[in-house]
Amino acid sequence: MFVCLCHGISDKKLRKLAIEEGISDMRTIRKCTSLGSQCGKCVKQAKEILTETQALQLAKVG
């Protein structure tokens, strides 16, 4: 599913960046993808996806 329609950024891309690159904050995501730089409607959902992905990673480790 697309999170950011303005830049064509999907939830899969966000999860991949979080898992493979270890990105855990919106500032870095925004630098890597320009997410939220147009209309900004995607930022809330992107934060939720990052939080969810981090929780799943911690559950796998623990």
All heavy atoms as a GROMACS GRO file, in nm:
protein
  469
    1MET      N    1   0.085  -0.117   0.000
    1MET     CA    2   0.000   0.000   0.000
    1MET      C    3   0.090   0.124   0.000
    1MET      O    4   0.196   0.124   0.061
    1MET     CB    5  -0.091  -0.008   0.122
    1MET     CG    6  -0.102   0.117   0.204
    1MET     SD    7  -0.199   0.099   0.352
    1MET     CE    8  -0.069   0.067   0.468
    2PHE      N    9   0.044   0.225  -0.070
    2PHE     CA   10   0.121   0.350  -0.072
    2PHE      C   11   0.091   0.432   0.053
    2PHE      O   12  -0.024   0.450   0.091
    2PHE     CB   13   0.089   0.433  -0.196
    2PHE     CG   14   0.157   0.382  -0.319
    2PHE    CD1   15   0.088   0.307  -0.412
    2PHE    CD2   16   0.290   0.409  -0.341
    2PHE    CE1   17   0.152   0.259  -0.526
    2PHE    CE2   18   0.356   0.361  -0.454
    2PHE     CZ   19   0.286   0.286  -0.546
    3VAL      N   20   0.196   0.478   0.115
    3VAL     CA   21   0.184   0.566   0.231
    3VAL      C   22   0.190   0.709   0.183
    3VAL      O   23   0.110   0.793   0.222
    3VAL     CB   24   0.298   0.537   0.333
    3VAL    CG1   25   0.291   0.634   0.448
    3VAL    CG2   26   0.290   0.394   0.381
    4CYS      N   27   0.285   0.739   0.097
    4CYS     CA   28   0.302   0.873   0.042
    4CYS      C   29   0.271   0.870  -0.107
    4CYS      O   30   0.351   0.818  -0.187
    4CYS     CB   31   0.445   0.920   0.065
    4CYS     SG   32   0.480   1.084  -0.003
    5LEU      N   33   0.154   0.920  -0.141
    5LEU     CA   34   0.115   0.922  -0.282
    5LEU      C   35   0.195   1.023  -0.362
    5LEU      O   36   0.222   1.003  -0.480
    5LEU     CB   37  -0.034   0.953  -0.294
    5LEU     CG   38  -0.127   0.846  -0.237
    5LEU    CD1   39  -0.271   0.894  -0.242
    5LEU    CD2   40  -0.112   0.716  -0.311
    6CYS      N   41   0.233   1.131  -0.300
    6CYS     CA   42   0.307   1.237  -0.369
    6CYS      C   43   0.440   1.187  -0.424
    6CYS      O   44   0.483   1.229  -0.532
    6CYS     CB   45   0.332   1.355  -0.276
    6CYS     SG   46   0.181   1.434  -0.215
    7HIS      N   47   0.505   1.097  -0.351
    7HIS     CA   48   0.637   1.049  -0.391
    7HIS      C   49   0.640   0.899  -0.419
    7HIS      O   50   0.747   0.842  -0.442
    7HIS     CB   51   0.741   1.084  -0.284
    7HIS     CG   52   0.762   1.231  -0.268
    7HIS    ND1   53   0.828   1.307  -0.361
    7HIS    CD2   54   0.719   1.316  -0.173
    7HIS    CE1   55   0.828   1.434  -0.322
    7HIS    NE2   56   0.762   1.442  -0.208
    8GLY      N   57   0.524   0.834  -0.412
    8GLY     CA   58   0.517   0.691  -0.444
    8GLY      C   59   0.592   0.602  -0.347
    8GLY      O   60   0.658   0.507  -0.388
    9ILE      N   61   0.582   0.632  -0.218
    9ILE     CA   62   0.654   0.555  -0.116
    9ILE      C   63   0.556   0.459  -0.049
    9ILE      O   64   0.454   0.499   0.004
    9ILE     CB   65   0.718   0.648  -0.012
    9ILE    CG1   66   0.817   0.742  -0.083
    9ILE    CG2   67   0.788   0.568   0.097
    9ILE    CD1   68   0.862   0.858   0.000
   10SER      N   69   0.592   0.332  -0.051
   10SER     CA   70   0.504   0.229   0.003
   10SER      C   71   0.541   0.191   0.146
   10SER      O   72   0.651   0.221   0.193
   10SER     CB   73   0.511   0.104  -0.084
   10SER     OG   74   0.638   0.043  -0.072
   11ASP      N   75   0.448   0.121   0.210
   11ASP     CA   76   0.476   0.070   0.344
   11ASP      C   77   0.590  -0.031   0.340
   11ASP      O   78   0.671  -0.038   0.430
   11ASP     CB   79   0.351   0.010   0.407
   11ASP     CG   80   0.297  -0.111   0.332
   11ASP    OD1   81   0.302  -0.110   0.206
   11ASP    OD2   82   0.247  -0.204   0.396
   12LYS      N   83   0.599  -0.107   0.231
   12LYS     CA   84   0.707  -0.206   0.217
   12LYS      C   85   0.843  -0.136   0.216
   12LYS      O   86   0.938  -0.185   0.277
   12LYS     CB   87   0.690  -0.288   0.090
   12LYS     CG   88   0.574  -0.384   0.097
   12LYS     CD   89   0.563  -0.463  -0.030
   12LYS     CE   90   0.443  -0.557  -0.023
   12LYS     NZ   91   0.428  -0.636  -0.145
   13LYS      N   92   0.852  -0.025   0.145
   13LYS     CA   93   0.979   0.049   0.140
   13LYS      C   94   1.016   0.100   0.280
   13LYS      O   95   1.132   0.092   0.321
   13LYS     CB   96   0.971   0.165   0.042
   13LYS     CG   97   1.100   0.245   0.038
   13LYS     CD   98   1.105   0.338  -0.079
   13LYS     CE   99   1.237   0.410  -0.078
   13LYS     NZ  100   1.312   0.394  -0.199
   14LEU      N  101   0.918   0.152   0.353
   14LEU     CA  102   0.945   0.202   0.488
   14LEU      C  103   0.991   0.089   0.580
   14LEU      O  104   1.086   0.105   0.656
   14LEU     CB  105   0.821   0.270   0.546
   14LEU     CG  106   0.778   0.400   0.480
   14LEU    CD1  107   0.650   0.452   0.542
   14LEU    CD2  108   0.888   0.503   0.487
   15ARG      N  109   0.922  -0.025   0.572
   15ARG     CA  110   0.961  -0.140   0.656
   15ARG      C  111   1.102  -0.188   0.619
   15ARG      O  112   1.182  -0.221   0.706
   15ARG     CB  113   0.861  -0.253   0.640
   15ARG     CG  114   0.726  -0.223   0.699
   15ARG     CD  115   0.630  -0.341   0.682
   15ARG     NE  116   0.492  -0.302   0.677
   15ARG     CZ  117   0.421  -0.262   0.779
   15ARG    NH1  118   0.476  -0.253   0.898
   15ARG    NH2  119   0.294  -0.230   0.764
   16LYS      N  120   1.132  -0.191   0.490
   16LYS     CA  121   1.264  -0.234   0.445
   16LYS      C  122   1.373  -0.141   0.497
   16LYS      O  123   1.477  -0.188   0.545
   16LYS     CB  124   1.267  -0.239   0.292
   16LYS     CG  125   1.396  -0.291   0.236
   16LYS     CD  126   1.390  -0.300   0.085
   16LYS     CE  127   1.522  -0.352   0.032
   16LYS     NZ  128   1.522  -0.364  -0.114
   17LEU      N  129   1.349  -0.012   0.489
   17LEU     CA  130   1.447   0.085   0.542
   17LEU      C  131   1.465   0.067   0.692
   17LEU      O  132   1.577   0.073   0.743
   17LEU     CB  133   1.403   0.228   0.511
   17LEU     CG  134   1.417   0.273   0.367
   17LEU    CD1  135   1.348   0.407   0.346
   17LEU    CD2  136   1.564   0.283   0.329
   18ALA      N  137   1.356   0.044   0.762
   18ALA     CA  138   1.364   0.027   0.907
   18ALA      C  139   1.440  -0.099   0.944
   18ALA      O  140   1.523  -0.098   1.035
   18ALA     CB  141   1.223   0.023   0.967
   19ILE      N  142   1.415  -0.207   0.872
   19ILE     CA  143   1.477  -0.336   0.905
   19ILE      C  144   1.622  -0.344   0.854
   19ILE      O  145   1.714  -0.373   0.930
   19ILE     CB  146   1.393  -0.452   0.849
   19ILE    CG1  147   1.259  -0.458   0.922
   19ILE    CG2  148   1.468  -0.585   0.861
   19ILE    CD1  149   1.157  -0.549   0.856
   20GLU      N  150   1.640  -0.318   0.726
   20GLU     CA  151   1.772  -0.338   0.666
   20GLU      C  152   1.870  -0.225   0.695
   20GLU      O  153   1.990  -0.250   0.710
   20GLU     CB  154   1.758  -0.355   0.514
   20GLU     CG  155   1.686  -0.484   0.478
   20GLU     CD  156   1.670  -0.502   0.328
   20GLU    OE1  157   1.725  -0.421   0.251
   20GLU    OE2  158   1.603  -0.598   0.289
   21GLU      N  159   1.822  -0.104   0.704
   21GLU     CA  160   1.910   0.010   0.728
   21GLU      C  161   1.911   0.054   0.875
   21GLU      O  162   1.989   0.140   0.913
   21GLU     CB  163   1.870   0.129   0.639
   21GLU     CG  164   1.865   0.099   0.492
   21GLU     CD  165   2.001   0.066   0.433
   21GLU    OE1  166   2.102   0.121   0.480
   21GLU    OE2  167   2.007  -0.016   0.338
   22GLY      N  168   1.822  -0.002   0.953
   22GLY     CA  169   1.816   0.033   1.095
   22GLY      C  170   1.761   0.172   1.122
   22GLY      O  171   1.785   0.230   1.227
   23ILE      N  172   1.686   0.226   1.027
   23ILE     CA  173   1.631   0.360   1.044
   23ILE      C  174   1.510   0.353   1.136
   23ILE      O  175   1.419   0.274   1.115
   23ILE     CB  176   1.592   0.421   0.908
   23ILE    CG1  177   1.716   0.434   0.820
   23ILE    CG2  178   1.522   0.554   0.926
   23ILE    CD1  179   1.688   0.475   0.678
   24SER      N  180   1.512   0.437   1.238
   24SER     CA  181   1.405   0.430   1.336
   24SER      C  182   1.340   0.566   1.365
   24SER      O  183   1.256   0.576   1.452
   24SER     CB  184   1.457   0.372   1.467
   24SER     OG  185   1.561   0.455   1.518
   25ASP      N  186   1.379   0.668   1.291
   25ASP     CA  187   1.321   0.800   1.317
   25ASP      C  188   1.276   0.866   1.187
   25ASP      O  189   1.330   0.840   1.080
   25ASP     CB  190   1.422   0.890   1.390
   25ASP     CG  191   1.546   0.916   1.307
   25ASP    OD1  192   1.628   0.823   1.294
   25ASP    OD2  193   1.559   1.027   1.256
   26MET      N  194   1.177   0.952   1.200
   26MET     CA  195   1.118   1.017   1.085
   26MET      C  196   1.216   1.112   1.015
   26MET      O  197   1.213   1.126   0.894
   26MET     CB  198   0.992   1.094   1.125
   26MET     CG  199   0.873   1.004   1.149
   26MET     SD  200   0.831   0.902   1.004
   26MET     CE  201   0.785   1.028   0.886
   27ARG      N  202   1.303   1.174   1.089
   27ARG     CA  203   1.399   1.267   1.029
   27ARG      C  204   1.483   1.195   0.923
   27ARG      O  205   1.502   1.244   0.812
   27ARG     CB  206   1.488   1.329   1.135
   27ARG     CG  207   1.597   1.417   1.074
   27ARG     CD  208   1.680   1.482   1.179
   27ARG     NE  209   1.603   1.602   1.219
   27ARG     CZ  210   1.627   1.672   1.327
   27ARG    NH1  211   1.723   1.637   1.409
   27ARG    NH2  212   1.556   1.777   1.355
   28THR      N  213   1.532   1.078   0.958
   28THR     CA  214   1.616   1.002   0.865
   28THR      C  215   1.534   0.948   0.749
   28THR      O  216   1.580   0.952   0.634
   28THR     CB  217   1.687   0.887   0.939
   28THR    OG1  218   1.755   0.941   1.053
   28THR    CG2  219   1.788   0.818   0.849
   29ILE      N  220   1.414   0.901   0.777
   29ILE     CA  221   1.326   0.853   0.670
   29ILE      C  222   1.299   0.966   0.571
   29ILE      O  223   1.304   0.946   0.450
   29ILE     CB  224   1.192   0.800   0.728
   29ILE    CG1  225   1.211   0.665   0.796
   29ILE    CG2  226   1.084   0.791   0.619
   29ILE    CD1  227   1.234   0.547   0.705
   30ARG      N  228   1.274   1.084   0.622
   30ARG     CA  229   1.245   1.198   0.535
   30ARG      C  230   1.366   1.236   0.451
   30ARG      O  231   1.353   1.276   0.336
   30ARG     CB  232   1.197   1.316   0.617
   30ARG     CG  233   1.058   1.289   0.677
   30ARG     CD  234   1.012   1.399   0.764
   30ARG     NE  235   0.958   1.504   0.675
   30ARG     CZ  236   0.885   1.604   0.719
   30ARG    NH1  237   0.858   1.616   0.847
   30ARG    NH2  238   0.838   1.694   0.634
   31LYS      N  239   1.487   1.222   0.507
   31LYS     CA  240   1.608   1.251   0.430
   31LYS      C  241   1.628   1.148   0.319
   31LYS      O  242   1.670   1.183   0.209
   31LYS     CB  243   1.730   1.251   0.521
   31LYS     CG  244   1.743   1.374   0.606
   31LYS     CD  245   1.870   1.367   0.690
   31LYS     CE  246   1.882   1.487   0.780
   31LYS     NZ  247   2.002   1.478   0.865
   32CYS      N  248   1.599   1.023   0.349
   32CYS     CA  249   1.620   0.915   0.252
   32CYS      C  250   1.514   0.911   0.142
   32CYS      O  251   1.543   0.868   0.031
   32CYS     CB  252   1.619   0.780   0.323
   32CYS     SG  253   1.756   0.752   0.432
   33THR      N  254   1.392   0.953   0.174
   33THR     CA  255   1.282   0.932   0.080
   33THR      C  256   1.206   1.058   0.040
   33THR      O  257   1.125   1.051  -0.050
   33THR     CB  258   1.179   0.836   0.141
   33THR    OG1  259   1.121   0.898   0.257
   33THR    CG2  260   1.240   0.703   0.177
   34SER      N  261   1.224   1.166   0.106
   34SER     CA  262   1.148   1.291   0.089
   34SER      C  263   1.001   1.274   0.127
   34SER      O  264   0.917   1.352   0.085
   34SER     CB  265   1.164   1.349  -0.052
   34SER     OG  266   1.105   1.268  -0.150
   35LEU      N  267   0.972   1.173   0.206
   35LEU     CA  268   0.837   1.150   0.256
   35LEU      C  269   0.792   1.272   0.337
   35LEU      O  270   0.869   1.327   0.414
   35LEU     CB  271   0.837   1.026   0.346
   35LEU     CG  272   0.705   0.986   0.407
   35LEU    CD1  273   0.686   0.837   0.394
   35LEU    CD2  274   0.699   1.025   0.553
   36GLY      N  275   0.670   1.314   0.316
   36GLY     CA  276   0.615   1.425   0.392
   36GLY      C  277   0.656   1.563   0.346
   36GLY      O  278   0.617   1.662   0.406
   37SER      N  279   0.732   1.570   0.238
   37SER     CA  280   0.780   1.701   0.194
   37SER      C  281   0.681   1.774   0.102
   37SER      O  282   0.699   1.891   0.074
   37SER     CB  283   0.914   1.687   0.122
   37SER     OG  284   0.898   1.610   0.005
   38GLN      N  285   0.578   1.705   0.060
   38GLN     CA  286   0.480   1.766  -0.028
   38GLN      C  287   0.358   1.810   0.053
   38GLN      O  288   0.355   1.920   0.103
   38GLN     CB  289   0.440   1.666  -0.138
   38GLN     CG  290   0.378   1.728  -0.258
   38GLN     CD  291   0.482   1.793  -0.349
   38GLN    OE1  292   0.600   1.763  -0.343
   38GLN    NE2  293   0.436   1.881  -0.433
   39CYS      N  294   0.261   1.723   0.070
   39CYS     CA  295   0.138   1.761   0.140
   39CYS      C  296   0.142   1.727   0.289
   39CYS      O  297   0.070   1.786   0.368
   39CYS     CB  298   0.015   1.697   0.074
   39CYS     SG  299  -0.003   1.521   0.104
   40GLY      N  300   0.223   1.628   0.328
   40GLY     CA  301   0.239   1.593   0.468
   40GLY      C  302   0.136   1.499   0.526
   40GLY      O  303   0.144   1.460   0.642
   41LYS      N  304   0.038   1.458   0.448
   41LYS     CA  305  -0.068   1.370   0.498
   41LYS      C  306  -0.017   1.231   0.535
   41LYS      O  307  -0.082   1.159   0.609
   41LYS     CB  308  -0.180   1.358   0.395
   41LYS     CG  309  -0.255   1.487   0.375
   41LYS     CD  310  -0.366   1.469   0.274
   41LYS     CE  311  -0.438   1.601   0.253
   41LYS     NZ  312  -0.544   1.586   0.152
   42CYS      N  313   0.098   1.193   0.488
   42CYS     CA  314   0.151   1.059   0.509
   42CYS      C  315   0.230   1.044   0.638
   42CYS      O  316   0.258   0.932   0.682
   42CYS     CB  317   0.241   1.022   0.392
   42CYS     SG  318   0.375   1.141   0.366
   43VAL      N  319   0.268   1.152   0.700
   43VAL     CA  320   0.361   1.148   0.813
   43VAL      C  321   0.308   1.064   0.929
   43VAL      O  322   0.379   0.980   0.985
   43VAL     CB  323   0.399   1.290   0.858
   43VAL    CG1  324   0.484   1.286   0.984
   43VAL    CG2  325   0.474   1.363   0.747
   44LYS      N  326   0.183   1.082   0.965
   44LYS     CA  327   0.125   1.008   1.078
   44LYS      C  328   0.128   0.858   1.051
   44LYS      O  329   0.170   0.780   1.137
   44LYS     CB  330  -0.017   1.054   1.104
   44LYS     CG  331  -0.081   0.984   1.221
   44LYS     CD  332  -0.222   1.034   1.246
   44LYS     CE  333  -0.285   0.956   1.361
   44LYS     NZ  334  -0.424   0.994   1.381
   45GLN      N  335   0.086   0.817   0.933
   45GLN     CA  336   0.086   0.675   0.900
   45GLN      C  337   0.228   0.619   0.895
   45GLN      O  338   0.253   0.507   0.939
   45GLN     CB  339   0.014   0.650   0.768
   45GLN     CG  340  -0.002   0.503   0.738
   45GLN     CD  341  -0.086   0.478   0.615
   45GLN    OE1  342  -0.109   0.568   0.535
   45GLN    NE2  343  -0.130   0.356   0.598
   46ALA      N  344   0.321   0.696   0.842
   46ALA     CA  345   0.460   0.652   0.835
   46ALA      C  346   0.517   0.630   0.976
   46ALA      O  347   0.587   0.532   1.000
   46ALA     CB  348   0.544   0.752   0.759
   47LYS      N  349   0.485   0.719   1.068
   47LYS     CA  350   0.531   0.703   1.208
   47LYS      C  351   0.476   0.575   1.267
   47LYS      O  352   0.546   0.501   1.337
   47LYS     CB  353   0.486   0.822   1.292
   47LYS     CG  354   0.564   0.947   1.270
   47LYS     CD  355   0.512   1.059   1.359
   47LYS     CE  356   0.583   1.190   1.331
   47LYS     NZ  357   0.531   1.299   1.413
   48GLU      N  358   0.347   0.547   1.241
   48GLU     CA  359   0.285   0.425   1.292
   48GLU      C  360   0.354   0.300   1.235
   48GLU      O  361   0.378   0.204   1.308
   48GLU     CB  362   0.137   0.423   1.257
   48GLU     CG  363   0.057   0.526   1.333
   48GLU     CD  364  -0.087   0.538   1.286
   48GLU    OE1  365  -0.129   0.460   1.197
   48GLU    OE2  366  -0.158   0.626   1.338
   49ILE      N  367   0.387   0.304   1.108
   49ILE     CA  368   0.455   0.190   1.045
   49ILE      C  369   0.594   0.170   1.105
   49ILE      O  370   0.634   0.057   1.134
   49ILE     CB  371   0.462   0.210   0.893
   49ILE    CG1  372   0.322   0.196   0.833
   49ILE    CG2  373   0.559   0.110   0.828
   49ILE    CD1  374   0.311   0.237   0.689
   50LEU      N  375   0.666   0.278   1.128
   50LEU     CA  376   0.799   0.266   1.190
   50LEU      C  377   0.788   0.209   1.331
   50LEU      O  378   0.866   0.120   1.368
   50LEU     CB  379   0.868   0.402   1.195
   50LEU     CG  380   0.933   0.452   1.068
   50LEU    CD1  381   0.998   0.587   1.091
   50LEU    CD2  382   1.035   0.353   1.016
   51THR      N  383   0.694   0.259   1.408
   51THR     CA  384   0.675   0.211   1.545
   51THR      C  385   0.639   0.063   1.546
   51THR      O  386   0.694  -0.016   1.624
   51THR     CB  387   0.566   0.293   1.616
   51THR    OG1  388   0.605   0.430   1.616
   51THR    CG2  389   0.545   0.246   1.759
   52GLU      N  390   0.549   0.025   1.458
   52GLU     CA  391   0.506  -0.115   1.449
   52GLU      C  392   0.622  -0.205   1.408
   52GLU      O  393   0.642  -0.312   1.466
   52GLU     CB  394   0.394  -0.125   1.345
   52GLU     CG  395   0.344  -0.264   1.321
   52GLU     CD  396   0.240  -0.265   1.210
   52GLU    OE1  397   0.138  -0.198   1.226
   52GLU    OE2  398   0.265  -0.332   1.107
   53THR      N  399   0.700  -0.161   1.313
   53THR     CA  400   0.815  -0.239   1.265
   53THR      C  401   0.920  -0.255   1.375
   53THR      O  402   0.976  -0.363   1.393
   53THR     CB  403   0.876  -0.174   1.140
   53THR    OG1  404   0.775  -0.161   1.040
   53THR    CG2  405   0.989  -0.256   1.084
   54GLN      N  406   0.945  -0.148   1.448
   54GLN     CA  407   1.040  -0.156   1.560
   54GLN      C  408   0.993  -0.254   1.666
   54GLN      O  409   1.072  -0.332   1.718
   54GLN     CB  410   1.060  -0.018   1.622
   54GLN     CG  411   1.133   0.079   1.534
   54GLN     CD  412   1.128   0.221   1.587
   54GLN    OE1  413   1.060   0.251   1.684
   54GLN    NE2  414   1.200   0.310   1.522
   55ALA      N  415   0.865  -0.250   1.698
   55ALA     CA  416   0.809  -0.342   1.798
   55ALA      C  417   0.823  -0.486   1.752
   55ALA      O  418   0.857  -0.574   1.832
   55ALA     CB  419   0.663  -0.307   1.826
   56LEU      N  420   0.796  -0.513   1.626
   56LEU     CA  421   0.811  -0.648   1.573
   56LEU      C  422   0.955  -0.695   1.576
   56LEU      O  423   0.983  -0.811   1.607
   56LEU     CB  424   0.756  -0.656   1.430
   56LEU     CG  425   0.605  -0.646   1.415
   56LEU    CD1  426   0.567  -0.634   1.268
   56LEU    CD2  427   0.536  -0.766   1.479
   57GLN      N  428   1.048  -0.605   1.547
   57GLN     CA  429   1.191  -0.640   1.552
   57GLN      C  430   1.235  -0.673   1.694
   57GLN      O  431   1.310  -0.765   1.717
   57GLN     CB  432   1.276  -0.526   1.494
   57GLN     CG  433   1.262  -0.510   1.346
   57GLN     CD  434   1.311  -0.632   1.268
   57GLN    OE1  435   1.372  -0.723   1.320
   57GLN    NE2  436   1.281  -0.633   1.142
   58LEU      N  437   1.187  -0.593   1.790
   58LEU     CA  438   1.221  -0.619   1.930
   58LEU      C  439   1.162  -0.750   1.978
   58LEU      O  440   1.227  -0.822   2.055
   58LEU     CB  441   1.173  -0.503   2.018
   58LEU     CG  442   1.251  -0.373   2.003
   58LEU    CD1  443   1.184  -0.263   2.086
   58LEU    CD2  444   1.394  -0.391   2.048
   59ALA      N  445   1.044  -0.783   1.932
   59ALA     CA  446   0.979  -0.909   1.970
   59ALA      C  447   1.056  -1.028   1.915
   59ALA      O  448   1.067  -1.132   1.982
   59ALA     CB  449   0.835  -0.912   1.922
   60LYS      N  450   1.113  -1.014   1.796
   60LYS     CA  451   1.191  -1.122   1.737
   60LYS      C  452   1.321  -1.145   1.812
   60LYS      O  453   1.367  -1.255   1.828
   60LYS     CB  454   1.224  -1.091   1.590
   60LYS     CG  455   1.105  -1.106   1.498
   60LYS     CD  456   1.147  -1.077   1.355
   60LYS     CE  457   1.029  -1.088   1.260
   60LYS     NZ  458   1.069  -1.059   1.122
   61VAL      N  459   1.382  -1.037   1.858
   61VAL     CA  460   1.509  -1.044   1.929
   61VAL      C  461   1.488  -1.099   2.069
   61VAL      O  462   1.566  -1.180   2.117
   61VAL     CB  463   1.577  -0.904   1.936
   61VAL    CG1  464   1.700  -0.909   2.022
   61VAL    CG2  465   1.613  -0.859   1.796
   62GLY      N  466   1.384  -1.052   2.133
   62GLY     CA  467   1.358  -1.088   2.274
   62GLY      C  468   1.289  -1.214   2.291
   62GLY      O  469   1.297  -1.321   2.289
   0.00000   0.00000   0.00000
